[in-house]
């Protein structure tokens, strides 16, 4: 679980991830399209108004594409030793 560290909305596409083993950094879009993806970019959050789980993600078929303050997100990784960079 992660929280959004800012007091304003942020597009998920602006988030980056760094693989500390290789030293490589990717944008969310680059990693999402990579054959060896490091992060599952479909994150779950709880919509208290609708009383249901929702999906934050990139592109169509998701409920939202922006991180929001005061919301927690469940994130799954596909690799070890990652650093999530929320600008």
N, C-alpha and C positions, 0 to 999 in steps of 0.2 A: 504494500500500500504506500502511496505517496500523496503528498498534498501539494497544491499549487502555491509556490512561495511568494507570489506577488499580489497586489491589491487590484489588479486589472486582468481582463481576459487576455489570452494568448493563443494564437493558432497552434495546433499540435504540429503543423508542418514546420514551425520555427524551432522546435525542440531538436537537439542533437544528442548523439550517443557516442561515447569514446570507448574503444576496446583497449583496456590498459595493457594487455599482453602484446598487442601488435603496434600500439601507438596511433592507430588509425581512428579518425573521427568521421562520422557520417551524419547527414541530415536525416530526419525521419523518413522523408520520401526516398532518399538513396538507400537507406537500410531496408525499407519496406519492399523495394524492388530488387534487392540483392539476392542471389541464390543461397547465400549463407547468412540469412537474416539473424540479427542479434536480439531483437526485441519483437514481441508480438504487439503490433501497433493498434490493436483493438482493445481498449482499456474499459473496464467496467466502472460505473459510478452509480450511486443511489440517488434517484429522483424522489425527494421527500414529498413533493406536491402530488406526483402521480403514484407514489407508493410502489415503485418498481425499479428494477435494475435497468440501466441504459448503457449504450455503447458510445464511447468517444473513439473516433478513428479518423482515417484518411480516406476521403472520397465517398462515393455513394454507399447506400445501405447502412449508414450509421445514424445515430440520433444527434450527434454533435461533433464538431471539428475543432472546438476551442476549449482550452483549459479555463476553468473559472475559479475565482477565489472561494475559499470556505468549502471546497468539495474535495473528497478523497477519491483516489483512483486506484484500482487494482491492476497491477502491471505484471506481465509474465515475460521472462527473459529466455532466450534460446542459447545464451553463452554466459560464461562466468567472467568476473572481473570487469564489469562495465561501469561507466560513470554517466549518468543522465545529466545533460546540460540544459537548464531551463533559463534562457536569456532574459 
